[in-house]
Structures are given as structure tokens and as C-alpha cells.
Amino acid sequence: MARFASCWFLLLAACLAAFTTVQAAPSPWTQGDLAASKPVHKRELLEGLLYARAVNDELVARGKGSLSEEDARAVFELHVAATRKRSNPNGSYGPTKLPSCPPAPTNQTGGGIGYLRNATSQEINAQEADYIQRHRTSMQSSWRSWLSSNSPGPNLNSIPGGVENYTNTISNLPRVGIAVSGGGYRAMLYGAGVVQGWDSRNDTANQRGTGGILQRADYFSGLSGGSWLTGALAINDWPTTQALNDQVFDLTNNLVLPSDDTISFYADLVSDVKDKRDEDFPTAITDYWGRALSYHLLNQTMYNDEGQATTWSDIVNVTNFKNAAYPFPIVIADQREPGEVLIYQNGSIFEFTPYEFGTWNRVKAFVPIEVLGSNITNGNIEQCVEGYDNFGWTVGTSSTLFNGLFTSLIQSDGSSIIKDAILKVAGAVASQDNDISQVPNPFMGFDNGQNDGTSSAQYISLVDGGEDNNNVPLQPLFQPARQVDFILALDASADATSWPNGSSLYQSHLRATSNGDLFKEAAVPYFPPPATFVNRGLNTRPVFFGCDASNATNAQTAAHGQPAPIVAYIPNYPWTSLTNFSTFQLKYEAAESQAMLDNGVELATLGGSNATWSQCLACGMLQRSFERSGVARPQECNDCMTTYCWDGVEDNSTPANPYSPPVGKPQWVQNTAEQQAAPYTGGDGSTTAMNGEGNGSNAAGRTMPGSAGMAGALALLTFALAAY
């Protein structure tokens, strides 16, 4: 051991020297010395040294002798390299141009060319399929236990054939997705609260029969503020949302106007984005926005430098992803060409998964996400790049709301000094096309006859995933390839006095019906117009849409005959406190964020006041399984579907009063016999009471920002423009 003791101190000295040196990084697919890599950080240093020591001790225990100094250093380097497997290898925000490329995928599902996977056959890629299979296998016993559990559980032992009929075979298990809407921090915290009410680690959720729904779900999609929750959960190894709120989010510090050392904060953002620009990659407001988000979404004990080099694809390295223990995460962004202001209903929606980037619309193709940013033509890479999928940039792209801010300001009435100032700055941003996020087009040269010119574009321009007015990310879960049976749609949109009114769901219906055959491959439930949601109280409590699969749009043309999933609409509502904060509120006091989480738990569990809620959720999840097996529903499920399924009755008259719900249990929950009744209006849930704002809203379902949000947005826009 004396030999290693000497090596230990030499190794420590060498590693400390490496820690203070910043040099270029080698390709992760070629051999290279750590001295040529990015600096070793303290956590990596400690873990690497402990690992080398453990290897040495194991060799000694086996009588193989101790490590030489050279071997010890090699072991240390291998450990550090392995733990950095997918992070940007140069340790900076700027993507890395690599001297060599990873091998192109082979035998791709649906076929492909080089690095490009053709998705016209409506199949998911092999890695995602493997993840879902492993996840469902790991959840098999959980499904069995939950479905058969007595009060407060579903207690569905009366199902014909028993619970085992739907849990003994993996293919018979329900496929469930969770979709979290956009809406800034409001949507993130609303989603966090609801998810906490479905988490098996939460005592209240377990006591009310809803614990474990989160873990059993197969997919978790988010856009804009919902993407922040999706990303924060996945990249931080699926902590509880309470832990995220307490230890990670740091919401008492303004997102773009931190209370301490603001100058240093902005200087760091400028320096980071400059690294990307210096590598000749396009940069825009989104880059600064994404870097700012990383300060609030990443656990700083897990990721160095506020996620400067952390990538979206780093999700594959966390323990719970490796074990397929939680839902598969997806975030989305909308395509928009420079010069456009509006995002059209038939625009393409692009997905970011831990494995791929691409779209099911028009282009219908995907590429491995780790090569995003590479120079790709017809599936072949001319220059390989790694690290373009920076974590902050990815969720920032999904929430690029500055052009939405610009259009809402233009459309609003009145004037003020701050409005005039931000109009000037935001207008300059839009005129320079800096309000979009650009990706070197990985589908250049690929044309399947439907891609509307994308094959010839140098860049793909992406914006906030809710700017097509589909503010709940249902589209990834409607894809037949994913075979989802039941979607829990969490809506914290700001449609009416910063409360949701079903506009997003109605837009999903319009998208499916107004574009000819463009979206005929995906069956979508019918959703009524917003007036019906408000007049009949459908935005005050859970409602199931699509219970009768035969009535869905595109039911006869869906790929693989995949029926539309049932969509359980879970709208934001003030059960215990007002939760209609402005989308542009960029700072929350601790009491405010905790109140959001607590309200979400009450909403997710119906306050524990409805003994059949968990049973009815289970019935909804099993409905497509009943249909596939040809087995009649048990009476309990018949009762549930009568209670929660929308009855198809519309009332599209103009609502008599502005929607403004009071704090407390929704009227329907107090008396479920009063089927889908209109809510009380004129309550205290107005934006005037909450934020000192007016009641105007824009087409994207986001209210005008209050003065604090405006000031923050103005500051970020101003400094970002100045950096150019």
C-alpha cells in the first residue's frame, strides 16, 4: 500500500493542477488524456480519487498488487470521462466541433439514411421502445397492487377476469401520459403540486389513493413552463417536487434580476453565449434566457457551473433514467420561419427526447439528439458537433415567449413608459429575428414529399411550444406510435383572468380537423369551444374527453388503427388559495410557491373528499384495455364514466359573467349530482385581485405581464441586444 500512498499524493497534485487548467477537449469517441480535457471539478476530483482508491484496494485484496502511478491516473481519467459521457466535452456552453463522429445508428426502426431515422411508418425508435418496455415491466407489480387495493385505492377486484387479467401481461397494462401546460412559473408550480399529489413518496397521495400515478405513467410531456418542470424532474434524477421547490428552484431570486450580484450574473450569461457565437453557431435571446433558467432548474450539487455544459441528453446518465423508473420525458417547440409573427395551426411541432430530436409532422424524421447542431445533409454528417442540446437552451427554446410578449403588447390598449420601452426593445429583437431559437437543419436534403421546404432550409427556427395555441402538450401523446390510452392534461393556461378555459384543448381539435389529411394519422378526441367549458363548469374540475373512441376525429384513418386516448382534463383552480399568477411573474416568495404546491395536491386528490376519485381514474386508464380485450366494464366503472365523461352537451353562448372562481372546493365537487354545472362567477380569483393586472389575454392564453415581469423581461432583452 505504500506504493499507492505515494501515487495517491502525486495523483492528487496532478488532478488539482488539471482543475485549474482550461484546455480543449478530445472527442469522447477517441482516446485522449485528461490533461487535454476540460477542468476537473471538485466533485469529479473526489469521486475519481475514491474510485481509483477502491480499484487499488480490490486489486490488493485479490493479491494482484497495487496500482502504479500511471495506472492509478488512467483509472482516475476513465472514471471522470465515464461520468461526463454526454455533457459537452469542452466544458462550456458553446457546442464542440469534433474531429470524429459516433457511429451512425444501424437497423433503425422504420428505416433511415445515415444518422436520420424515417418516421413515416409511425414507430418510435428502438431506444425509446426499450425504455418503455423496461419501465412497464418495472411497474407491473405496482399496477397490480394499486388496482386491487381497497379504500382509498381503486378496489377493482370485481373486474371480469380479475385485476390479473390486465397486469399479468405487460402489453395489457394501461399506457398513461402526463402533459403539463405552458404558463411560466405558474404552470411549473401548478404541475409540481399536482404531480406531488400523484407521487408514491407523498403520504397524502397514498392516504387518498392516488400515490404512484406519477411512477406508473409512461410519458411526461411539457412545453414552456411545463418544460421547466419536465426537465427539472428528469435531469435531477426525479426528486420530489417538494425537494425541487425547497432546494433547487430558488424562486425568491428573480429569474432575470437576481437580488445579489446582478452584474456578475449578466456577465456570466454574456460570456457563456459568446462561447457559442465564437464557434460560429447562431445565438439569440433564447440562449441568454436558457442560461438564466439553468440557474433555477439544475441541482448545483449535481451539475457544475449552473449547467453551463449540461445537455438535455445528459438525462440518460441519471440513475432513475437508467433504471427506467419514471416516465419518459418529452419537451416540444413550434417551428416558425424568420419574419413570421404568428404560428399557424398546421405548423410542425418538434420534440426533444433524451434520445432524439425531430417531428412527426411533414418532415417525419428524427436524428440522435447528441449530434444536433452537426452539418447533416440527407442523413450524412459533414461536420460532427456535440453539446448543442444544452439543457437550458432546450427548455429555453420550448419557452421562447418574447415574441408572444411582443404581440400581446402590440394588441393591448393603453400606454406607459415601460410599455413604450419594452415595445422598442422587443421590436428590435423581432426585426433581427433574435426572438427565435435556430438549429442547424439536420433534415437538409431529406424530402418525403410533405416537408414544405424544410429540406432546403439552412436552419430550423423554433419558438415557444404554446405559440400555436396548443398550450397543453398533447400532440406527442396523440402519436399512434406511442399507443397512449389515457392522458392526464394539466392546464395552467391564462385564458380568462389568468385561469384556463379549455382554449388549448379546443385548439387541438381545430388542428386535427382544419388541415385536410395532414394530421389524419392521429386520432384526437372532440373538445368543445371555450364558451362551453366556462358555461358548463368544465374548467373547474376533472373531465374525461374521448370516452367513446368511435367519435374521435380521425378515428377511421389513425395509423395502426390506434384509438384516441381518453384525455382527463385537470384545470388550475383555487382549491385552497389563488393560483392565477401572471405568466411573467419571475419571482415567488416562499409562501407563494408553497401555496401553489399545496393547492395542486388538493386538486390532484380532490381534497380527499371524493372516495371514488382514485377508482374513477383507474377506470379511465383501463377503458381502452377493456375495449381491446372485449370485456364489459364493471358497474363501478360504468358509474365513474357517467360521472366524469363529458356528456357532449354544448353551450356556446357568451358567458354571462367574467370567469372568476372563488377560493374553495368547486361547486361540482361539493355536489357531484349537479352534473357539469356552471361555476359561480364574480369570485375573488381575478387577476386584479392577484396581480394588479387587467383581464386582457392574448391568443396564446397568456395575460399581459405585470410591472415586475415587464421590468425583468425588459432587462433581459436590453442586455442581450447590447451583447450583440
C-alpha positions in Angstrom: 0.0 0.0 0.0 3.0 2.3 0.4 3.4 2.3 -3.3 -0.2 3.6 -3.8 0.1 6.1 -0.9 2.9 7.8 -2.9 0.8 7.6 -6.0 -2.2 9.0 -4.2 -0.5 12.3 -3.4 1.0 12.6 -6.9 -2.3 11.9 -8.4 -4.0 14.4 -6.1 -1.5 17.0 -7.1 -1.9 16.3 -10.8 -5.7 16.4 -10.5 -5.6 19.7 -8.7 -3.4 21.1 -11.4 -5.9 19.9 -14.0 -8.6 21.6 -12.0 -7.0 25.0 -12.6 -6.3 24.4 -16.3 -8.8 25.1 -19.1 -7.9 23.4 -22.3 -9.5 21.9 -25.4 -11.4 18.6 -25.0 -10.9 15.4 -27.0 -13.7 13.6 -28.8 -15.5 11.2 -26.4 -15.2 8.5 -29.1 -11.4 8.7 -29.3 -8.7 8.1 -26.8 -7.4 11.2 -25.1 -5.5 12.3 -21.9 -7.4 14.0 -19.2 -4.8 16.8 -19.3 -6.3 17.8 -22.7 -9.8 17.7 -21.3 -12.0 20.3 -19.6 -11.0 21.2 -16.0 -11.7 18.7 -13.3 -14.2 20.0 -10.8 -14.2 19.3 -7.1 -16.9 16.7 -7.1 -15.3 14.8 -10.0 -11.9 15.1 -8.3 -13.2 13.5 -5.1 -15.2 10.8 -6.8 -12.4 10.0 -9.2 -9.9 9.6 -6.4 -12.2 7.5 -4.3 -12.8 5.3 -7.3 -9.1 4.9 -8.0 -8.6 4.0 -4.4 -11.4 1.4 -4.4 -9.9 -0.2 -7.5 -6.5 -0.3 -5.9 -7.9 -1.9 -2.7 -9.8 -4.5 -4.8 -6.6 -5.5 -6.6 -4.7 -5.8 -3.3 -7.5 -7.9 -1.8 -7.2 -10.2 -4.8 -3.4 -10.5 -4.4 -2.8 -8.6 -7.7 -0.6 -5.9 -6.1 -1.3 -2.2 -6.1 -1.8 0.3 -8.9 1.2 2.0 -10.3 1.1 5.8 -10.5 0.4 5.6 -14.3 -2.3 3.0 -13.8 -3.9 5.0 -11.0 -4.1 8.1 -13.1 -5.6 6.1 -16.0 -8.3 4.7 -13.7 -9.0 8.2 -12.5 -9.2 9.6 -16.0 -11.5 6.8 -17.1 -13.9 7.4 -14.2 -14.1 11.1 -14.9 -14.6 10.5 -18.6 -17.3 8.0 -18.0 -19.3 10.3 -15.7 -19.1 13.0 -18.3 -20.3 10.7 -21.0 -22.9 13.0 -22.7 -22.0 16.5 -21.3 -20.5 19.0 -23.7 -16.9 17.8 -23.8 -15.3 21.2 -23.9 -16.9 22.2 -20.6 -18.5 25.3 -21.9 -21.9 26.5 -23.2 -20.5 26.6 -26.8 -21.0 23.4 -28.8 -17.9 21.3 -29.7 -16.9 20.6 -33.2 -15.5 17.1 -33.1 -12.7 15.6 -35.2 -14.6 12.3 -35.5 -18.2 11.2 -35.2 -20.0 8.5 -33.3 -21.2 5.5 -35.4 -24.4 6.1 -37.3 -27.4 4.1 -35.9 -28.0 0.8 -37.7 -31.2 -1.1 -38.4 -33.3 1.9 -37.4 -37.0 1.4 -36.7 -38.8 2.4 -39.8 -35.6 2.7 -41.8 -33.4 5.7 -42.4 -30.4 7.2 -44.1 -27.2 7.5 -42.1 -28.0 9.4 -38.9 -31.6 10.2 -39.9 -34.5 8.0 -38.9 -37.5 8.0 -41.2 -40.7 8.2 -39.0 -43.3 7.9 -41.7 -44.1 4.4 -40.5 -45.3 5.9 -37.2 -42.9 3.9 -35.0 -40.8 5.0 -32.0 -37.1 4.4 -32.1 -35.6 1.3 -30.6 -34.1 3.1 -27.5 -37.4 4.7 -26.6 -39.2 1.4 -27.1 -36.7 -0.4 -24.9 -37.1 2.2 -22.2 -40.9 2.0 -22.2 -40.8 -1.8 -22.1 -38.4 -1.8 -19.2 -40.5 0.8 -17.4 -43.7 -1.1 -17.9 -42.0 -4.3 -16.6 -40.8 -2.5 -13.5 -44.3 -1.1 -12.9 -46.2 -4.3 -13.3 -46.4 -5.2 -9.6 -47.3 -1.6 -8.8 -50.2 -1.6 -11.2 -51.4 -4.9 -9.7 -51.2 -3.6 -6.1 -52.9 -0.3 -6.9 -55.8 -1.7 -8.9 -56.6 -4.3 -6.3 -56.1 -2.1 -3.2 -59.1 -1.4 -1.1 -60.2 2.1 0.0 -58.6 4.6 -0.5 -57.4 2.6 -3.6 -59.4 1.8 -6.7 -60.6 -1.6 -5.4 -61.4 -3.0 -8.8 -61.2 -6.7 -7.9 -64.6 -7.2 -9.5 -63.2 -6.7 -13.0 -64.2 -9.7 -15.1 -61.2 -12.0 -15.0 -59.8 -10.1 -12.1 -57.1 -7.4 -11.9 -54.6 -10.1 -13.0 -56.2 -10.1 -16.4 -54.7 -6.6 -17.0 -51.5 -6.9 -15.1 -50.1 -10.4 -15.7 -49.1 -9.4 -19.3 -47.0 -6.2 -19.9 -48.9 -5.5 -23.1 -52.3 -5.4 -21.2 -51.1 -2.7 -18.8 -52.7 0.8 -19.4 -50.4 3.3 -21.1 -50.7 6.6 -19.3 -49.2 10.0 -20.2 -48.9 13.2 -18.2 -48.9 16.6 -20.1 -48.1 19.9 -18.3 -49.1 23.1 -20.0 -47.2 26.3 -20.6 -47.6 29.4 -18.3 -44.2 30.3 -16.9 -43.5 29.7 -13.2 -47.3 29.4 -12.6 -47.5 26.3 -14.8 -44.3 24.8 -13.4 -45.5 25.2 -9.8 -49.1 24.1 -10.6 -47.7 21.0 -12.3 -45.4 20.4 -9.4 -48.2 20.4 -7.0 -50.4 18.1 -9.0 -47.6 15.7 -9.5 -46.9 15.7 -5.8 -50.5 14.6 -5.3 -49.7 11.5 -7.5 -46.3 10.7 -6.1 -45.9 7.4 -4.2 -43.4 9.2 -1.9 -46.1 11.6 -0.7 -48.1 10.5 2.3 -51.1 12.5 1.5 -51.3 11.0 -2.0 -51.0 7.5 -0.6 -53.7 8.1 2.0 -56.1 9.4 -0.7 -55.4 6.5 -3.1 -53.6 8.5 -5.8 -50.0 7.7 -4.8 -47.9 6.1 -7.6 -49.8 7.5 -10.6 -46.6 9.5 -11.4 -44.4 6.5 -11.3 -46.7 4.3 -13.3 -47.1 6.9 -16.1 -45.2 6.0 -19.3 -44.7 9.5 -20.7 -44.3 13.0 -19.2 -44.5 15.9 -21.7 -44.1 19.6 -21.2 -44.0 22.9 -23.1 -42.8 26.3 -22.0 -43.3 26.5 -18.2 -44.3 22.8 -18.2 -41.0 22.0 -19.9 -39.2 23.5 -17.0 -40.9 21.1 -14.6 -40.4 18.2 -17.1 -36.7 19.0 -17.5 -36.0 19.7 -13.8 -37.5 16.4 -12.7 -35.7 14.3 -15.3 -32.2 15.9 -15.2 -32.2 16.0 -11.4 -33.0 12.3 -11.2 -36.7 12.6 -10.3 -36.6 14.2 -6.8 -39.9 15.0 -5.2 -41.3 18.3 -6.4 -41.2 19.5 -2.8 -37.5 18.9 -2.8 -37.2 20.8 -6.1 -39.1 23.7 -4.6 -37.1 23.7 -1.3 -33.6 23.0 -2.7 -33.4 23.8 -6.4 -35.9 26.4 -7.8 -34.6 29.4 -5.8 -37.8 31.3 -6.7 -37.2 34.1 -4.2 -34.5 35.2 -6.6 -35.9 36.9 -9.7 -35.2 34.8 -12.8 -33.6 37.7 -14.7 -33.0 40.2 -11.9 -31.3 38.3 -9.1 -31.1 40.1 -5.8 -27.4 39.7 -5.4 -24.5 40.3 -7.8 -26.7 41.1 -10.8 -23.8 42.4 -12.8 -21.8 39.2 -12.4 -24.9 37.2 -13.3 -25.3 39.1 -16.6 -21.5 39.0 -17.3 -21.6 35.2 -16.9 -24.5 34.9 -19.3 -22.8 37.1 -21.9 -19.6 35.1 -21.6 -21.3 31.8 -21.9 -23.3 32.8 -25.0 -20.1 34.3 -26.5 -18.5 30.9 -26.4 -21.3 29.6 -28.7 -21.1 32.6 -31.0 -17.3 32.3 -31.3 -17.8 28.8 -32.7 -19.9 30.3 -35.5 -23.2 29.0 -34.2 -26.3 31.2 -34.3 -27.3 32.8 -31.0 -30.4 34.7 -29.9 -32.3 35.8 -26.9 -33.1 32.2 -26.2 -29.5 31.4 -25.3 -29.5 34.0 -22.5 -33.0 33.0 -21.4 -32.0 29.3 -21.3 -28.8 30.1 -19.3 -30.8 32.1 -16.8 -33.3 29.2 -16.4 -30.5 26.8 -15.7 -29.7 28.7 -12.5 -33.1 27.7 -11.2 -33.7 24.3 -12.7 -30.5 22.4 -12.0 -29.3 20.9 -8.7 -26.0 22.7 -8.2 -24.5 19.7 -6.3 -25.1 17.5 -9.3 -24.1 19.9 -12.1 -21.2 22.3 -12.2 -21.3 26.0 -13.3 -25.1 26.2 -13.3 -25.3 23.7 -16.1 -23.0 25.5 -18.4 -22.0 22.3 -20.2 -25.0 20.1 -19.1 -27.0 18.8 -22.1 -30.6 17.6 -22.4 -29.2 14.2 -23.4 -27.4 14.0 -20.0 -30.7 12.8 -18.7 -29.7 9.3 -19.9 -27.0 9.3 -17.3 -29.1 9.7 -14.2 -29.9 6.7 -12.1 -33.7 6.7 -12.4 -33.5 7.0 -16.2 -31.0 4.1 -16.4 -33.5 2.1 -14.4 -36.5 3.3 -16.4 -38.1 4.0 -13.1 -40.1 7.1 -14.1 -42.0 8.4 -17.2 -40.1 9.1 -20.4 -39.7 12.9 -20.7 -40.5 14.9 -23.8 -40.5 18.7 -24.4 -41.7 20.4 -27.5 -41.2 23.6 -29.5 -43.0 25.1 -32.5 -41.5 25.7 -35.9 -41.5 29.3 -37.1 -39.7 30.9 -40.0 -37.9 34.2 -39.6 -40.1 37.2 -40.4 -43.3 35.5 -39.3 -45.2 36.6 -36.3 -48.0 34.1 -36.0 -47.6 30.4 -35.6 -50.1 28.6 -37.8 -52.3 25.7 -36.7 -50.7 23.3 -39.1 -47.1 24.2 -38.1 -44.7 21.4 -37.3 -44.1 20.6 -33.6 -40.6 19.4 -32.8 -39.8 17.1 -30.0 -36.7 16.9 -27.7 -36.4 13.5 -26.1 -33.3 12.2 -24.3 -32.5 10.2 -27.4 -33.8 12.2 -30.4 -34.8 15.5 -32.0 -37.4 15.6 -34.7 -41.0 15.8 -35.7 -43.9 13.6 -36.6 -45.3 16.4 -38.9 -44.4 16.8 -42.5 -40.7 16.0 -42.2 -41.5 12.9 -40.2 -37.9 12.3 -39.3 -35.6 12.3 -36.3 -31.9 12.4 -35.6 -29.9 11.3 -32.4 -30.0 14.4 -30.2 -26.3 14.2 -29.3 -25.4 15.1 -32.9 -27.8 18.1 -33.0 -26.0 21.1 -34.5 -24.0 19.0 -36.8 -23.7 19.7 -40.5 -26.0 17.0 -41.9 -27.2 16.5 -45.5 -29.5 13.7 -46.4 -28.6 11.9 -43.2 -24.8 12.1 -43.7 -22.7 14.3 -41.4 -20.0 16.5 -42.8 -19.0 18.1 -39.5 -19.9 16.5 -36.2 -20.9 18.6 -33.3 -21.7 17.7 -29.7 -23.2 19.8 -26.9 -25.7 21.8 -29.0 -28.6 20.4 -26.9 -27.6 22.4 -23.8 -30.2 21.7 -21.1 -31.0 25.4 -20.5 -31.2 26.1 -24.3 -33.6 23.2 -24.8 -36.1 24.2 -22.1 -35.5 27.9 -23.1 -36.4 27.1 -26.7 -39.6 25.5 -25.5 -40.4 28.7 -23.6 -39.2 31.4 -26.0 -42.1 33.7 -25.1 -40.6 37.0 -26.2 -42.4 37.2 -29.5 -45.6 36.4 -27.6 -44.8 39.2 -25.3 -44.2 41.5 -28.3 -47.5 40.6 -30.0 -49.5 40.9 -26.7 -48.1 44.4 -26.1 -49.0 45.4 -29.6 -52.5 44.2 -29.2 -53.1 45.7 -25.8 -54.7 49.1 -25.1 -53.2 51.9 -23.2 -49.7 53.1 -22.9 -46.9 53.6 -20.4 -43.3 54.5 -20.2 -42.3 50.9 -19.6 -44.6 49.6 -22.3 -43.1 52.0 -24.8 -39.6 51.0 -23.7 -40.2 47.3 -24.0 -42.0 47.7 -27.3 -38.9 49.4 -28.7 -36.6 46.7 -27.4 -38.8 43.8 -28.3 -39.5 45.3 -31.7 -35.7 45.4 -32.3 -35.4 41.8 -31.2 -38.2 40.7 -33.6 -36.8 42.7 -36.5 -33.5 41.0 -36.1 -35.1 37.5 -35.8 -33.5 37.2 -32.4 -36.8 36.1 -30.8 -36.4 32.6 -32.2 -34.1 29.7 -31.5 -32.2 28.4 -34.5 -30.9 24.8 -35.1 -28.7 23.9 -38.0 -31.2 21.8 -40.1 -30.4 18.1 -39.6 -33.0 17.3 -42.3 -31.3 19.1 -45.1 -31.8 17.2 -48.3 -34.4 14.8 -46.9 -37.7 15.1 -48.7 -40.7 12.8 -48.2 -43.0 15.0 -50.2 -44.6 16.7 -47.3 -41.9 18.8 -45.7 -43.0 22.3 -47.1 -39.4 23.4 -47.9 -37.7 22.3 -44.7 -35.3 20.1 -46.7 -33.8 23.2 -48.3 -33.6 25.4 -45.2 -30.2 26.0 -43.6 -31.8 26.4 -40.2 -34.9 25.3 -38.4 -36.4 28.2 -36.4 -38.1 27.2 -33.1 -40.3 29.1 -30.7 -42.3 28.6 -27.5 -44.2 25.3 -27.7 -47.5 27.1 -26.9 -47.5 29.7 -29.6 -49.7 27.6 -31.9 -52.3 28.0 -29.1 -52.0 24.3 -28.2 -50.8 25.2 -24.8 -51.1 21.7 -23.3 -48.5 19.4 -25.0 -50.9 16.7 -26.1 -49.5 16.2 -29.6 -46.6 13.9 -28.6 -49.0 11.7 -26.7 -51.6 11.6 -29.5 -49.0 10.0 -31.8 -50.1 6.4 -32.6 -46.5 5.2 -32.3 -46.7 5.7 -28.5 -50.0 3.9 -28.1 -51.1 6.0 -25.1 -54.5 5.1 -23.6 -55.1 7.9 -21.1 -53.6 11.4 -20.8 -53.7 13.5 -17.6 -53.8 17.0 -19.1 -52.7 19.6 -16.6 -53.8 23.1 -17.8 -52.5 26.2 -16.1 -53.0 28.5 -19.1 -54.0 32.1 -18.6 -57.1 32.2 -20.9 -59.5 34.1 -18.7 -58.2 36.3 -15.8 -55.2 34.0 -15.7 -57.3 30.9 -15.4 -57.7 28.2 -18.1 -60.9 28.0 -20.1 -60.3 25.0 -22.3 -58.9 27.0 -25.2 -55.9 24.8 -25.6 -57.9 21.6 -25.9 -60.2 23.2 -28.4 -57.2 24.3 -30.5 -56.1 20.6 -30.5 -59.4 19.8 -32.0 -59.1 22.5 -34.6 -55.6 21.4 -35.5 -56.9 17.9 -36.2 -59.8 19.0 -38.3 -58.8 22.0 -40.3 -55.9 20.8 -42.3 -57.2 18.2 -44.6 -55.2 14.9 -44.4 -52.2 16.5 -42.8 -52.9 15.0 -39.3 -55.1 12.1 -40.3 -52.7 9.6 -38.8 -53.5 10.6 -35.2 -57.0 10.1 -33.6 -57.9 13.1 -31.4 -61.0 13.4 -29.0 -63.5 16.1 -29.8 -63.1 19.1 -27.5 -65.8 21.8 -27.4 -65.2 25.6 -27.7 -64.1 27.6 -24.6 -67.6 29.0 -24.0 -68.9 25.5 -23.3 -66.0 24.9 -20.8 -67.0 28.1 -18.9 -70.8 27.9 -19.2 -70.8 24.2 -18.1 -68.1 24.4 -15.5 -65.8 22.0 -17.4 -62.8 24.2 -16.4 -63.5 23.9 -12.7 -62.9 20.2 -12.1 -61.7 17.0 -13.8 -63.5 16.0 -17.0 -62.8 13.0 -19.3 -62.9 13.6 -23.1 -62.9 10.9 -25.7 -64.6 8.2 -23.7 -66.2 6.9 -26.8 -63.3 6.2 -29.2 -65.5 5.9 -32.2 -66.5 9.6 -32.0 -62.9 10.8 -32.2 -61.6 12.9 -35.1 -59.6 10.7 -37.5 -60.8 7.5 -35.7 -61.0 5.8 -39.1 -57.7 6.9 -40.5 -55.4 6.7 -37.5 -52.1 4.8 -38.1 -52.1 1.2 -36.9 -55.8 1.6 -36.0 -54.7 3.2 -32.8 -57.8 4.7 -31.0 -57.7 8.2 -29.5 -56.6 8.3 -25.9 -59.0 9.5 -23.2 -57.9 12.9 -22.1 -58.6 13.7 -18.4 -58.6 17.5 -18.2 -57.2 18.8 -14.9 -57.5 22.6 -14.9 -55.9 25.0 -12.5 -58.5 26.0 -9.8 -58.2 27.8 -6.4 -59.0 25.0 -4.0 -57.1 26.5 -1.1 -55.6 29.7 -2.4 -55.4 31.9 -5.5 -53.0 30.4 -8.1 -53.6 32.6 -11.1 -50.2 34.4 -11.0 -49.0 36.1 -14.1 -47.1 34.1 -16.7 -44.5 36.9 -16.5 -44.0 36.8 -12.7 -40.4 35.8 -12.4 -40.1 35.8 -8.6 -42.1 34.0 -6.0 -42.0 34.3 -2.2 -41.6 31.0 -0.4 -45.1 31.2 0.9 -46.5 31.7 -2.6 -44.7 28.8 -4.2 -45.6 26.5 -1.3 -49.2 27.6 -1.6 -49.1 26.6 -5.3 -47.8 23.1 -4.4 -50.4 22.7 -1.6 -53.2 23.7 -3.9 -52.0 21.3 -6.5 -52.1 18.4 -4.1 -55.7 19.2 -3.1 -56.6 19.4 -6.8 -54.9 16.1 -7.7 -56.6 14.3 -4.9 -59.9 16.2 -5.0 -59.1 17.2 -1.4 -59.7 13.6 -0.3 -63.4 14.4 -0.3 -64.4 12.0 -3.1 -63.9 8.4 -2.1 -64.2 7.1 -5.7 -61.7 9.5 -7.3 -58.9 7.0 -7.5 -61.3 4.3 -8.6 -62.5 6.5 -11.4 -59.0 7.4 -12.5 -58.2 3.7 -12.7 -61.4 3.0 -14.7 -60.5 5.7 -17.2 -57.0 4.3 -17.5 -58.4 0.8 -18.1 -61.1 1.8 -20.6 -59.1 1.1 -23.7 -57.9 -2.2 -22.2 -61.5 -3.2 -21.7 -62.1 -2.4 -25.3 -59.1 -4.3 -26.6 -60.0 -7.4 -24.6 -63.7 -7.2 -25.4 -64.6 -7.4 -21.7 -67.5 -5.5 -20.3 -66.8 -2.7 -17.8 -67.7 -3.5 -14.2 -70.6 -1.4 -12.7 -68.2 0.7 -10.7 -66.5 1.8 -13.9 -69.9 2.5 -15.6 -70.8 4.8 -12.7 -67.4 6.5 -13.0 -67.6 7.1 -16.7 -71.1 8.6 -16.3 -69.8 10.9 -13.6 -66.6 12.1 -15.3 -67.0 11.7 -19.1 -68.2 14.8 -20.9 -71.8 14.3 -21.9 -71.4 16.0 -25.2 -73.8 18.9 -24.4 -72.5 22.3 -25.7 -73.5 25.8 -24.6 -71.5 28.2 -26.8 -73.4 31.4 -25.8 -71.3 34.2 -24.4 -70.7 33.6 -20.7 -72.9 35.9 -18.6 -70.1 36.9 -16.3 -66.3 37.0 -16.5 -64.9 33.8 -15.2 -63.6 34.5 -11.7 -63.8 31.4 -9.4 -63.8 31.8 -5.6 -61.3 30.0 -3.4 -62.7 26.7 -2.2 -64.0 23.4 -3.4 -65.5 23.6 -6.9 -69.3 23.6 -6.9 -69.4 20.3 -8.7 -67.1 18.6 -6.2 -69.4 19.8 -3.4 -72.3 18.1 -5.1 -71.4 15.6 -7.9 -75.1 15.0 -8.5 -75.2 18.5 -10.0 -73.7 17.3 -13.3 -71.2 19.7 -15.0 -72.9 22.8 -13.7 -71.7 26.3 -14.4 -69.4 27.8 -11.8 -70.0 30.7 -9.6 -68.6 33.8 -11.1 -67.6 37.1 -9.6 -65.4 35.4 -7.1 -62.1 36.6 -5.9 -60.0 34.7 -8.4 -59.4 37.7 -10.8 -56.0 38.9 -12.0 -56.9 42.3 -10.5 -57.1 40.7 -7.0 -54.0 38.6 -7.7 -51.5 40.7 -9.6 -52.9 44.2 -10.1 -53.4 43.4 -13.8 -56.2 43.8 -16.2 -58.3 41.0 -17.6 -57.0 41.1 -21.2 -55.4 38.0 -22.6 -53.7 37.2 -25.9 -54.3 34.4 -28.4 -51.7 32.2 -26.8 -53.5 32.2 -23.5 -51.1 34.4 -21.6 -52.0 37.6 -19.8 -50.2 40.8 -20.1 -47.2 40.9 -17.7 -47.3 43.0 -14.6 -44.7 45.7 -13.9 -42.2 43.3 -12.3 -42.4 40.8 -15.1 -42.1 43.6 -17.7 -39.1 45.0 -15.9 -37.4 41.6 -15.9 -38.2 40.9 -19.5 -37.0 44.4 -20.5 -33.8 44.0 -18.6 -33.0 40.7 -20.3 -34.0 41.9 -23.8 -31.9 45.1 -23.3 -28.7 43.4 -22.1 -29.0 40.7 -24.7 -29.3 43.2 -27.6 -26.4 45.1 -26.2 -24.3 42.0 -26.2 -24.6 41.7 -30.0 
